[in-house]
């Protein structure tokens, strides 16, 4: 039974990164220029509709710079950027996932108990 609990905990922990949502950064130019801003990754949407993730984003002059997931440096003009989104943990999604997981686990346990009693 301990092995089953361990597997359940590991699987639940694997779903926790899914409990996040992207929110639009209102003024990326001034926010990313600030020296205290240390964002690890943002999602950039260009006016052309292209989307990509940028690691260690920063504003240098009139450009948004950072690295792609493959560690290549990418620079794009701020005028071409439609939105910059930041990934944040969503408490509502996290609580919902935990409650749904508990409900499913109880349902499975009750089903097993009912059918194993015969």
N, CA, C and O atoms as a printed pandas DataFrame, in Angstrom:
     atom_number atom_name residue_name chain_id  residue_number  x_coord  y_coord  z_coord
0              1         N          UNK        A               1    0.828   -1.208    0.000
1              2        CA          UNK        A               1    0.000    0.000    0.000
2              3         C          UNK        A               1    0.864    1.261    0.000
3              4         O          UNK        A               1    0.471    2.274   -0.577
4              5         N          UNK        A               2    2.039    1.213    0.640
5              6        CA          UNK        A               2    2.913    2.382    0.687
6              7         C          UNK        A               2    3.405    2.739   -0.707
7              8         O          UNK        A               2    3.528    3.918   -1.042
8              9         N          UNK        A               3    3.691    1.717   -1.530
9             10        CA          UNK        A               3    4.156    1.957   -2.891
10            11         C          UNK        A               3    3.085    2.690   -3.692
11            12         O          UNK        A               3    3.405    3.584   -4.475
12            13         N          UNK        A               4    1.834    2.327   -3.508
13            14        CA          UNK        A               4    0.731    2.967   -4.216
14            15         C          UNK        A               4    0.617    4.434   -3.820
15            16         O          UNK        A               4    0.386    5.289   -4.675
16            17         N          UNK        A               5    0.774    4.727   -2.560
17            18        CA          UNK        A               5    0.715    6.117   -2.097
18            19         C          UNK        A               5    1.858    6.929   -2.687
19            20         O          UNK        A               5    1.669    8.070   -3.107
20            21         N          UNK        A               6    3.037    6.335   -2.717
21            22        CA          UNK        A               6    4.189    7.030   -3.269
22            23         C          UNK        A               6    3.965    7.348   -4.750
23            24         O          UNK        A               6    4.263    8.453   -5.203
24            25         N          UNK        A               7    3.449    6.396   -5.485
25            26        CA          UNK        A               7    3.168    6.612   -6.898
26            27         C          UNK        A               7    2.128    7.716   -7.070
27            28         O          UNK        A               7    2.267    8.571   -7.945
28            29         N          UNK        A               8    1.084    7.700   -6.236
29            30        CA          UNK        A               8    0.041    8.727   -6.313
30            31         C          UNK        A               8    0.608   10.116   -6.023
31            32         O          UNK        A               8    0.253   11.081   -6.699
32            33         N          UNK        A               9    1.469   10.220   -5.044
33            34        CA          UNK        A               9    2.066   11.518   -4.698
34            35         C          UNK        A               9    2.964   12.016   -5.827
35            36         O          UNK        A               9    2.938   13.198   -6.171
36            37         N          UNK        A              10    3.751   11.120   -6.397
37            38        CA          UNK        A              10    4.637   11.508   -7.503
38            39         C          UNK        A              10    3.821   11.966   -8.705
39            40         O          UNK        A              10    4.160   12.968   -9.335
40            41         N          UNK        A              11    2.752   11.247   -9.030
41            42        CA          UNK        A              11    1.906   11.640  -10.157
42            43         C          UNK        A              11    1.225   12.987   -9.913
43            44         O          UNK        A              11    1.132   13.810  -10.823
44            45         N          UNK        A              12    0.755   13.209   -8.699
45            46        CA          UNK        A              12    0.134   14.489   -8.369
46            47         C          UNK        A              12    1.148   15.619   -8.473
47            48         O          UNK        A              12    0.835   16.687   -8.998
48            49         N          UNK        A              13    2.351   15.393   -7.980
49            50        CA          UNK        A              13    3.392   16.411   -8.056
50            51         C          UNK        A              13    3.754   16.716   -9.515
51            52         O          UNK        A              13    4.109   17.846   -9.850
52            53         N          UNK        A              14    3.661   15.706  -10.371
53            54        CA          UNK        A              14    3.971   15.916  -11.790
54            55         C          UNK        A              14    2.950   16.831  -12.454
55            56         O          UNK        A              14    3.277   17.493  -13.439
56            57         N          UNK        A              15    1.729   16.885  -11.943
57            58        CA          UNK        A              15    0.692   17.735  -12.523
58            59         C          UNK        A              15    0.737   19.172  -12.002
59            60         O          UNK        A              15    0.110   20.052  -12.591
60            61         N          UNK        A              16    1.455   19.426  -10.924
61            62        CA          UNK        A              16    1.464   20.763  -10.336
62            63         C          UNK        A              16    1.987   21.854  -11.269
63            64         O          UNK        A              16    1.473   22.971  -11.207
64            65         N          UNK        A              17    2.976   21.601  -12.131
65            66        CA          UNK        A              17    3.368   22.673  -13.056
66            67         C          UNK        A              17    2.237   23.083  -13.999
67            68         O          UNK        A              17    2.265   24.183  -14.552
68            69         N          UNK        A              18    1.262   22.227  -14.185
69            70        CA          UNK        A              18    0.131   22.564  -15.046
70            71         C          UNK        A              18   -0.801   23.567  -14.377
71            72         O          UNK        A              18   -1.698   24.108  -15.025
72            73         N          UNK        A              19   -0.599   23.814  -13.105
73            74        CA          UNK        A              19   -1.458   24.732  -12.357
74            75         C          UNK        A              19   -0.948   26.165  -12.474
75            76         O          UNK        A              19   -0.784   26.860  -11.471
76            77         N          UNK        A              20   -0.705   26.586  -13.674
77            78        CA          UNK        A              20   -0.197   27.927  -13.904
78            79         C          UNK        A              20   -0.984   28.572  -15.026
79            80         O          UNK        A              20   -1.640   27.904  -15.825
80            81         N          UNK        A              21   -0.900   29.871  -15.060
81            82        CA          UNK        A              21   -1.577   30.622  -16.096
82            83         C          UNK        A              21   -0.660   31.761  -16.549
83            84         O          UNK        A              21    0.168   32.244  -15.776
84            85         N          UNK        A              22   -0.810   32.174  -17.773
85            86        CA          UNK        A              22   -0.026   33.292  -18.287
86            87         C          UNK        A              22   -0.833   34.572  -18.137
87            88         O          UNK        A              22   -2.015   34.611  -18.478
88            89         N          UNK        A              23   -0.190   35.619  -17.627
89            90        CA          UNK        A              23   -0.856   36.917  -17.533
90            91         C          UNK        A              23   -0.040   37.941  -18.317
91            92         O          UNK        A              23    1.191   37.905  -18.327
92            93         N          UNK        A              24   -0.748   38.842  -18.964
93            94        CA          UNK        A              24   -0.106   39.844  -19.809
94            95         C          UNK        A              24    0.597   40.889  -18.942
95            96         O          UNK        A              24    0.026   41.405  -17.982
96            97         N          UNK        A              25    1.826   41.183  -19.294
97            98        CA          UNK        A              25    2.600   42.209  -18.606
98            99         C          UNK        A              25    2.166   43.563  -19.184
99           100         O          UNK        A              25    2.298   43.780  -20.389
100          101         N          UNK        A              26    1.650   44.479  -18.348
101          102        CA          UNK        A              26    1.097   45.733  -18.866
102          103         C          UNK        A              26    2.101   46.613  -19.609
103          104         O          UNK        A              26    1.770   47.144  -20.669
104          105         N          UNK        A              27    3.301   46.782  -19.090
105          106        CA          UNK        A              27    4.290   47.638  -19.738
106          107         C          UNK        A              27    5.648   46.942  -19.698
107          108         O          UNK        A              27    6.477   47.239  -18.839
108          109         N          UNK        A              28    5.873   46.007  -20.638
109          110        CA          UNK        A              28    7.113   45.223  -20.580
110          111         C          UNK        A              28    8.375   46.062  -20.738
111          112         O          UNK        A              28    9.411   45.731  -20.160
112          113         N          UNK        A              29    8.305   47.136  -21.509
113          114        CA          UNK        A              29    9.508   47.944  -21.739
114          115         C          UNK        A              29   10.062   48.501  -20.436
115          116         O          UNK        A              29   11.259   48.379  -20.177
116          117         N          UNK        A              30    9.218   49.109  -19.614
117          118        CA          UNK        A              30    9.717   49.693  -18.363
118          119         C          UNK        A              30    9.930   48.622  -17.298
119          120         O          UNK        A              30   10.855   48.735  -16.494
120          121         N          UNK        A              31    9.103   47.599  -17.275
121          122        CA          UNK        A              31    9.244   46.545  -16.267
122          123         C          UNK        A              31   10.540   45.759  -16.455
123          124         O          UNK        A              31   11.249   45.487  -15.486
124          125         N          UNK        A              32   10.848   45.395  -17.700
125          126        CA          UNK        A              32   12.049   44.601  -17.953
126          127         C          UNK        A              32   13.324   45.430  -17.943
127          128         O          UNK        A              32   14.417   44.866  -17.906
128          129         N          UNK        A              33   13.212   46.773  -17.977
129          130        CA          UNK        A              33   14.394   47.636  -17.848
130          131         C          UNK        A              33   14.826   47.750  -16.396
131          132         O          UNK        A              33   15.999   47.977  -16.101
132          133         N          UNK        A              34   13.867   47.589  -15.493
133          134        CA          UNK        A              34   14.164   47.768  -14.066
134          135         C          UNK        A              34   15.193   46.731  -13.618
135          136         O          UNK        A              34   15.039   45.545  -13.911
136          137         N          UNK        A              35   16.238   47.163  -12.913
137          138        CA          UNK        A              35   17.297   46.228  -12.509
138          139         C          UNK        A              35   16.825   45.169  -11.516
139          140         O          UNK        A              35   17.426   44.097  -11.436
140          141         N          UNK        A              36   15.766   45.442  -10.759
141          142        CA          UNK        A              36   15.317   44.471   -9.764
142          143         C          UNK        A              36   14.450   43.365  -10.376
143          144         O          UNK        A              36   14.147   42.381   -9.701
144          145         N          UNK        A              37   14.049   43.512  -11.637
145          146        CA          UNK        A              37   13.208   42.515  -12.281
146          147         C          UNK        A              37   14.065   41.342  -12.733
147          148         O          UNK        A              37   14.952   41.500  -13.572
148          149         N          UNK        A              38   13.798   40.169  -12.176
149          150        CA          UNK        A              38   14.541   38.962  -12.517
150          151         C          UNK        A              38   13.566   37.882  -12.964
151          152         O          UNK        A              38   13.313   36.929  -12.226
152          153         N          UNK        A              39   13.027   38.021  -14.148
153          154        CA          UNK        A              39   12.122   37.009  -14.677
154          155         C          UNK        A              39   12.932   35.919  -15.353
155          156         O          UNK        A              39   13.891   36.207  -16.069
156          157         N          UNK        A              40   12.556   34.675  -15.130
157          158        CA          UNK        A              40   13.280   33.578  -15.755
158          159         C          UNK        A              40   12.831   33.358  -17.189
159          160         O          UNK        A              40   13.649   33.087  -18.068
160          161         N          UNK        A              41   11.518   33.474  -17.426
161          162        CA          UNK        A              41   11.013   33.191  -18.759
162          163         C          UNK        A              41    9.719   33.946  -19.002
163          164         O          UNK        A              41    8.906   34.109  -18.092
164          165         N          UNK        A              42    9.531   34.407  -20.231
165          166        CA          UNK        A              42    8.293   35.053  -20.636
166          167         C          UNK        A              42    7.859   34.469  -21.978
167          168         O          UNK        A              42    8.665   33.892  -22.709
168          169         N          UNK        A              43    6.588   34.628  -22.286
169          170        CA          UNK        A              43    6.052   34.234  -23.597
170          171         C          UNK        A              43    5.813   35.519  -24.380
171          172         O          UNK        A              43    5.077   36.402  -23.938
172          173         N          UNK        A              44    6.435   35.610  -25.532
173          174        CA          UNK        A              44    6.348   36.806  -26.367
174          175         C          UNK        A              44    5.452   36.502  -27.566
175          176         O          UNK        A              44    5.605   35.475  -28.227
176          177         N          UNK        A              45    4.522   37.407  -27.834
177          178        CA          UNK        A              45    3.689   37.324  -29.031
178          179         C          UNK        A              45    3.988   38.549  -29.884
179          180         O          UNK        A              45    3.852   39.688  -29.438
180          181         N          UNK        A              46    4.394   38.291  -31.111
181          182        CA          UNK        A              46    4.689   39.383  -32.031
182          183         C          UNK        A              46    3.418   39.841  -32.736
183          184         O          UNK        A              46    2.416   39.124  -32.739
184          185         N          UNK        A              47    3.452   40.995  -33.316
185          186        CA          UNK        A              47    2.296   41.522  -34.057
186          187         C          UNK        A              47    1.944   40.633  -35.243
187          188         O          UNK        A              47    0.804   40.651  -35.708
188          189         N          UNK        A              48    2.902   39.859  -35.736
189          190        CA          UNK        A              48    2.656   38.933  -36.845
190          191         C          UNK        A              48    1.909   37.678  -36.389
191          192         O          UNK        A              48    1.449   36.890  -37.216
192          193         N          UNK        A              49    1.788   37.495  -35.054
193          194        CA          UNK        A              49    1.107   36.325  -34.507
194          195         C          UNK        A              49    2.060   35.243  -34.022
195          196         O          UNK        A              49    1.637   34.303  -33.349
196          197         N          UNK        A              50    3.338   35.364  -34.355
197          198        CA          UNK        A              50    4.326   34.375  -33.902
198          199         C          UNK        A              50    4.485   34.450  -32.388
199          200         O          UNK        A              50    4.545   35.534  -31.808
200          201         N          UNK        A              51    4.552   33.265  -31.753
201          202        CA          UNK        A              51    4.759   33.188  -30.302
202          203         C          UNK        A              51    6.015   32.385  -30.014
203          204         O          UNK        A              51    6.310   31.412  -30.708
204          205         N          UNK        A              52    6.755   32.792  -28.987
205          206        CA          UNK        A              52    7.927   32.033  -28.561
206          207         C          UNK        A              52    8.225   32.379  -27.108
207          208         O          UNK        A              52    7.824   33.429  -26.606
208          209         N          UNK        A              53    8.938   31.472  -26.445
209          210        CA          UNK        A              53    9.370   31.698  -25.066
210          211         C          UNK        A              53   10.766   32.284  -25.093
211          212         O          UNK        A              53   11.592   31.926  -25.932
212          213         N          UNK        A              54   11.015   33.186  -24.166
213          214        CA          UNK        A              54   12.301   33.853  -24.072
214          215         C          UNK        A              54   12.784   33.748  -22.637
215          216         O          UNK        A              54   12.078   34.138  -21.707
216          217         N          UNK        A              55   13.983   33.221  -22.459
217          218        CA          UNK        A              55   14.565   33.098  -21.120
218          219         C          UNK        A              55   15.434   34.318  -20.815
219          220         O          UNK        A              55   16.022   34.919  -21.714
220          221         N          UNK        A              56   15.501   34.667  -19.549
221          222        CA          UNK        A              56   16.279   35.825  -19.075
222          223         C          UNK        A              56   16.003   37.069  -19.912
223          224         O          UNK        A              56   16.930   37.662  -20.465
224          225         N          UNK        A              57   14.730   37.469  -20.010
225          226        CA          UNK        A              57   14.403   38.620  -20.868
226          227         C          UNK        A              57   14.884   39.934  -20.260
227          228         O          UNK        A              57   14.905   40.111  -19.042
228          229         N          UNK        A              58   15.269   40.847  -21.144
229          230        CA          UNK        A              58   15.682   42.178  -20.712
230          231         C          UNK        A              58   15.494   43.139  -21.884
231          232         O          UNK        A              58   15.532   42.740  -23.048
232          233         N          UNK        A              59   15.295   44.384  -21.556
233          234        CA          UNK        A              59   15.158   45.410  -22.582
234          235         C          UNK        A              59   16.495   46.123  -22.696
235          236         O          UNK        A              59   17.050   46.606  -21.709
236          237         N          UNK        A              60   16.995   46.178  -23.914
237          238        CA          UNK        A              60   18.234   46.895  -24.207
238          239         C          UNK        A              60   17.933   47.854  -25.348
239          240         O          UNK        A              60   17.721   47.432  -26.484
240          241         N          UNK        A              61   17.915   49.134  -25.042
241          242        CA          UNK        A              61   17.584   50.140  -26.050
242          243         C          UNK        A              61   16.130   49.998  -26.477
243          244         O          UNK        A              61   15.221   50.114  -25.655
244          245         N          UNK        A              62   15.916   49.747  -27.759
245          246        CA          UNK        A              62   14.553   49.585  -28.265
246          247         C          UNK        A              62   14.261   48.121  -28.614
247          248         O          UNK        A              62   13.371   47.838  -29.416
248          249         N          UNK        A              63   15.015   47.192  -28.008
249          250        CA          UNK        A              63   14.859   45.768  -28.311
250          251         C          UNK        A              63   14.623   44.946  -27.057
251          252         O          UNK        A              63   15.073   45.297  -25.967
252          253         N          UNK        A              64   13.920   43.862  -27.233
253          254        CA          UNK        A              64   13.733   42.855  -26.181
254          255         C          UNK        A              64   14.696   41.728  -26.498
255          256         O          UNK        A              64   14.641   41.139  -27.578
256          257         N          UNK        A              65   15.584   41.426  -25.549
257          258        CA          UNK        A              65   16.602   40.385  -25.760
258          259         C          UNK        A              65   16.452   39.295  -24.722
259          260         O          UNK        A              65   15.956   39.521  -23.618
260          261         N          UNK        A              66   16.885   38.124  -25.096
261          262        CA          UNK        A              66   16.898   36.985  -24.201
262          263         C          UNK        A              66   17.410   35.782  -24.954
263          264         O          UNK        A              66   17.871   35.901  -26.089
264          265         N          UNK        A              67   17.329   34.622  -24.325
265          266        CA          UNK        A              67   17.769   33.404  -24.994
266          267         C          UNK        A              67   16.585   32.497  -25.250
267          268         O          UNK        A              67   15.629   32.452  -24.475
268          269         N          UNK        A              68   16.667   31.785  -26.342
269          270        CA          UNK        A              68   15.674   30.764  -26.678
270          271         C          UNK        A              68   15.951   29.559  -25.801
271          272         O          UNK        A              68   17.002   29.485  -25.164
272          273         N          UNK        A              69   15.024   28.615  -25.761
273          274        CA          UNK        A              69   15.294   27.389  -24.997
274          275         C          UNK        A              69   16.551   26.649  -25.462
275          276         O          UNK        A              69   17.125   25.883  -24.689
276          277         N          UNK        A              70   16.993   26.859  -26.706
277          278        CA          UNK        A              70   18.218   26.198  -27.181
278          279         C          UNK        A              70   19.467   27.058  -26.926
279          280         O          UNK        A              70   20.520   26.798  -27.508
280          281         N          UNK        A              71   19.360   28.063  -26.078
281          282        CA          UNK        A              71   20.449   28.934  -25.624
282          283         C          UNK        A              71   20.969   29.904  -26.684
283          284         O          UNK        A              71   21.997   30.542  -26.459
284          285         N          UNK        A              72   20.313   30.037  -27.805
285          286        CA          UNK        A              72   20.693   31.045  -28.787
286          287         C          UNK        A              72   20.083   32.380  -28.380
287          288         O          UNK        A              72   18.944   32.431  -27.915
288          289         N          UNK        A              73   20.831   33.445  -28.553
289          290        CA          UNK        A              73   20.351   34.778  -28.198
290          291         C          UNK        A              73   19.379   35.254  -29.278
291          292         O          UNK        A              73   19.625   35.105  -30.475
292          293         N          UNK        A              74   18.273   35.827  -28.820
293          294        CA          UNK        A              74   17.302   36.380  -29.765
294          295         C          UNK        A              74   17.007   37.809  -29.343
295          296         O          UNK        A              74   16.862   38.108  -28.157
296          297         N          UNK        A              75   16.922   38.675  -30.321
297          298        CA          UNK        A              75   16.594   40.065  -30.096
298          299         C          UNK        A              75   15.458   40.434  -31.037
299          300         O          UNK        A              75   15.484   40.089  -32.219
300          301         N          UNK        A              76   14.464   41.134  -30.512
301          302        CA          UNK        A              76   13.328   41.550  -31.327
302          303         C          UNK        A              76   12.988   42.992  -30.956
303          304         O          UNK        A              76   13.052   43.376  -29.789
304          305         N          UNK        A              77   12.627   43.781  -31.961
305          306        CA          UNK        A              77   12.285   45.180  -31.726
306          307         C          UNK        A              77   11.021   45.280  -30.883
307          308         O          UNK        A              77   10.058   44.550  -31.117
308          309         N          UNK        A              78   11.018   46.177  -29.906
309          310        CA          UNK        A              78    9.837   46.355  -29.059
310          311         C          UNK        A              78    8.621   46.773  -29.881
311          312         O          UNK        A              78    7.490   46.468  -29.500
312          313         N          UNK        A              79    8.830   47.456  -30.987
313          314        CA          UNK        A              79    7.718   47.869  -31.844
314          315         C          UNK        A              79    7.012   46.665  -32.474
315          316         O          UNK        A              79    5.839   46.756  -32.836
316          317         N          UNK        A              80    7.717   45.543  -32.607
317          318        CA          UNK        A              80    7.137   44.335  -33.199
318          319         C          UNK        A              80    6.435   43.452  -32.172
319          320         O          UNK        A              80    5.773   42.482  -32.543
320          321         N          UNK        A              81    6.569   43.775  -30.888
321          322        CA          UNK        A              81    6.001   42.955  -29.815
322          323         C          UNK        A              81    4.562   43.375  -29.547
323          324         O          UNK        A              81    4.286   44.542  -29.266
324          325         N          UNK        A              82    3.639   42.401  -29.638
325          326        CA          UNK        A              82    2.235   42.676  -29.322
326          327         C          UNK        A              82    1.998   42.534  -27.822
327          328         O          UNK        A              82    1.448   43.437  -27.191
328          329         N          UNK        A              83    2.415   41.390  -27.243
329          330        CA          UNK        A              83    2.256   41.170  -25.800
330          331         C          UNK        A              83    3.440   40.395  -25.256
331          332         O          UNK        A              83    4.112   39.653  -25.972
332          333         N          UNK        A              84    3.676   40.591  -23.966
333          334        CA          UNK        A              84    4.637   39.802  -23.206
334          335         C          UNK        A              84    3.859   39.236  -22.033
335          336         O          UNK        A              84    3.234   39.978  -21.274
336          337         N          UNK        A              85    3.899   37.911  -21.886
337          338        CA          UNK        A              85    3.140   37.257  -20.819
338          339         C          UNK        A              85    4.083   36.576  -19.837
339          340         O          UNK        A              85    5.113   36.019  -20.219
340          341         N          UNK        A              86    3.706   36.636  -18.565
341          342        CA          UNK        A              86    4.483   36.030  -17.489
342          343         C          UNK        A              86    3.694   34.849  -16.940
343          344         O          UNK        A              86    2.487   34.947  -16.720
344          345         N          UNK        A              87    4.381   33.735  -16.721
345          346        CA          UNK        A              87    3.735   32.545  -16.170
346          347         C          UNK        A              87    3.678   32.663  -14.653
347          348         O          UNK        A              87    4.697   32.877  -13.997
348          349         N          UNK        A              88    2.477   32.521  -14.106
349          350        CA          UNK        A              88    2.275   32.619  -12.659
350          351         C          UNK        A              88    1.469   31.416  -12.179
351          352         O          UNK        A              88    0.626   30.888  -12.906
352          353         N          UNK        A              89    1.735   30.996  -10.961
353          354        CA          UNK        A              89    0.989   29.887  -10.376
354          355         C          UNK        A              89   -0.432   30.331  -10.093
355          356         O          UNK        A              89   -0.660   31.415   -9.556
356          357         N          UNK        A              90   -1.381   29.490  -10.456
357          358        CA          UNK        A              90   -2.789   29.781  -10.225
358          359         C          UNK        A              90   -3.285   28.945   -9.043
359          360         O          UNK        A              90   -3.374   27.720   -9.128
360          361         N          UNK        A              91   -3.601   29.623   -7.950
361          362        CA          UNK        A              91   -4.086   28.907   -6.770
362          363         C          UNK        A              91   -5.409   28.203   -7.049
363          364         O          UNK        A              91   -5.634   27.098   -6.556
364          365         N          UNK        A              92   -6.279   28.821   -7.826
365          366        CA          UNK        A              92   -7.577   28.211   -8.132
366          367         C          UNK        A              92   -7.389   26.903   -8.896
367          368         O          UNK        A              92   -8.052   25.909   -8.602
368          369         N          UNK        A              93   -6.486   26.902   -9.877
369          370        CA          UNK        A              93   -6.233   25.676  -10.637
370          371         C          UNK        A              93   -5.579   24.607   -9.768
371          372         O          UNK        A              93   -5.884   23.422   -9.901
372          373         N          UNK        A              94   -4.684   25.023   -8.883
373          374        CA          UNK        A              94   -4.010   24.072   -7.999
374          375         C          UNK        A              94   -5.009   23.421   -7.049
375          376         O          UNK        A              94   -5.022   22.200   -6.896
376          377         N          UNK        A              95   -5.838   24.233   -6.419
377          378        CA          UNK        A              95   -6.850   23.695   -5.503
378          379         C          UNK        A              95   -7.822   22.796   -6.267
379          380         O          UNK        A              95   -8.181   21.724   -5.779
380          381         N          UNK        A              96   -8.248   23.215   -7.448
381          382        CA          UNK        A              96   -9.153   22.399   -8.261
382          383         C          UNK        A              96   -8.550   21.057   -8.618
383          384         O          UNK        A              96   -9.231   20.033   -8.551
384          385         N          UNK        A              97   -7.276   21.047   -8.997
385          386        CA          UNK        A              97   -6.605   19.793   -9.339
386          387         C          UNK        A              97   -6.505   18.869   -8.138
387          388         O          UNK        A              97   -6.746   17.668   -8.251
388          389         N          UNK        A              98   -6.151   19.426   -6.990
389          390        CA          UNK        A              98   -6.034   18.605   -5.786
390          391         C          UNK        A              98   -7.398   18.021   -5.405
391          392         O          UNK        A              98   -7.493   16.833   -5.099
392          393         N          UNK        A              99   -8.449   18.841   -5.420
393          394        CA          UNK        A              99   -9.787   18.345   -5.075
394          395         C          UNK        A              99  -10.274   17.295   -6.071
395          396         O          UNK        A              99  -10.872   16.294   -5.675
396          397         N          UNK        A             100  -10.026   17.516   -7.348
397          398        CA          UNK        A             100  -10.440   16.533   -8.357
398          399         C          UNK        A             100   -9.672   15.226   -8.181
399          400         O          UNK        A             100  -10.243   14.146   -8.337
400          401         N          UNK        A             101   -8.392   15.315   -7.860
401          402        CA          UNK        A             101   -7.590   14.106   -7.645
402          403         C          UNK        A             101   -8.076   13.327   -6.435
403          404         O          UNK        A             101   -8.153   12.099   -6.471
404          405         N          UNK        A             102   -8.400   14.034   -5.371
405          406        CA          UNK        A             102   -8.915   13.376   -4.171
406          407         C          UNK        A             102  -10.264   12.715   -4.471
407          408         O          UNK        A             102  -10.508   11.591   -4.033
408          409         N          UNK        A             103  -11.133   13.391   -5.205
409          410        CA          UNK        A             103  -12.437   12.829   -5.555
410          411         C          UNK        A             103  -12.286   11.573   -6.404
411          412         O          UNK        A             103  -12.985   10.584   -6.179
412          413         N          UNK        A             104  -11.391   11.604   -7.365
413          414        CA          UNK        A             104  -11.155   10.421   -8.209
414          415         C          UNK        A             104  -10.593    9.283   -7.375
415          416         O          UNK        A             104  -11.006    8.134   -7.535
416          417         N          UNK        A             105   -9.659    9.589   -6.486
417          418        CA          UNK        A             105   -9.070    8.542   -5.638
418          419         C          UNK        A             105  -10.132    7.895   -4.753
419          420         O          UNK        A             105  -10.157    6.673   -4.611
420          421         N          UNK        A             106  -11.011    8.708   -4.156
421          422        CA          UNK        A             106  -12.087    8.160   -3.326
422          423         C          UNK        A             106  -13.041    7.314   -4.171
423          424         O          UNK        A             106  -13.495    6.258   -3.731
424          425         N          UNK        A             107  -13.339    7.770   -5.361
425          426        CA          UNK        A             107  -14.208    7.003   -6.247
426          427         C          UNK        A             107  -13.617    5.651   -6.589
427          428         O          UNK        A             107  -14.329    4.646   -6.592
428          429         N          UNK        A             108  -12.332    5.611   -6.875
429          430        CA          UNK        A             108  -11.661    4.346   -7.182
430          431         C          UNK        A             108  -11.653    3.450   -5.951
431          432         O          UNK        A             108  -11.928    2.255   -6.053
432          433         N          UNK        A             109  -11.341    4.013   -4.797
433          434        CA          UNK        A             109  -11.321    3.208   -3.566
434          435         C          UNK        A             109  -12.698    2.634   -3.244
435          436         O          UNK        A             109  -12.810    1.469   -2.862
436          437         N          UNK        A             110  -13.741    3.439   -3.395
437          438        CA          UNK        A             110  -15.094    2.937   -3.123
438          439         C          UNK        A             110  -15.503    1.861   -4.127
439          440         O          UNK        A             110  -16.140    0.873   -3.762
440          441         N          UNK        A             111  -15.141    2.055   -5.370
441          442        CA          UNK        A             111  -15.452    1.044   -6.391
442          443         C          UNK        A             111  -14.746   -0.264   -6.101
443          444         O          UNK        A             111  -15.352   -1.329   -6.215
444          445         N          UNK        A             112  -13.497   -0.205   -5.735
445          446        CA          UNK        A             112  -12.735   -1.408   -5.403
446          447         C          UNK        A             112  -13.323   -2.077   -4.171
447          448         O          UNK        A             112  -13.436   -3.302   -4.122
448          449         N          UNK        A             113  -13.702   -1.271   -3.166
449          450        CA          UNK        A             113  -14.271   -1.833   -1.936
450          451         C          UNK        A             113  -15.593   -2.523   -2.210
451          452         O          UNK        A             113  -15.850   -3.597   -1.665
452          453         N          UNK        A             114  -16.435   -1.933   -3.041
453          454        CA          UNK        A             114  -17.748   -2.520   -3.338
454          455         C          UNK        A             114  -17.603   -3.817   -4.117
455          456         O          UNK        A             114  -18.252   -4.810   -3.788
456          457         N          UNK        A             115  -16.763   -3.825   -5.139
457          458        CA          UNK        A             115  -16.637   -5.010   -5.975
458          459         C          UNK        A             115  -15.760   -6.093   -5.356
459          460         O          UNK        A             115  -15.887   -7.258   -5.730
460          461         N          UNK        A             116  -14.889   -5.755   -4.436
461          462        CA          UNK        A             116  -14.082   -6.789   -3.777
462          463         C          UNK        A             116  -14.833   -7.440   -2.629
463          464         O          UNK        A             116  -14.426   -8.494   -2.138
464          465         N          UNK        A             117  -15.929   -6.822   -2.195
465          466        CA          UNK        A             117  -16.730   -7.386   -1.099
466          467         C          UNK        A             117  -17.608   -8.540   -1.545
467          468         O          UNK        A             117  -18.101   -9.279   -0.693
468          469         N          UNK        A             118  -17.826   -8.729   -2.827
469          470        CA          UNK        A             118  -18.692   -9.810   -3.330
470          471         C          UNK        A             118  -17.978  -11.102   -3.467
471          472         O          UNK        A             118  -18.576  -12.097   -3.876
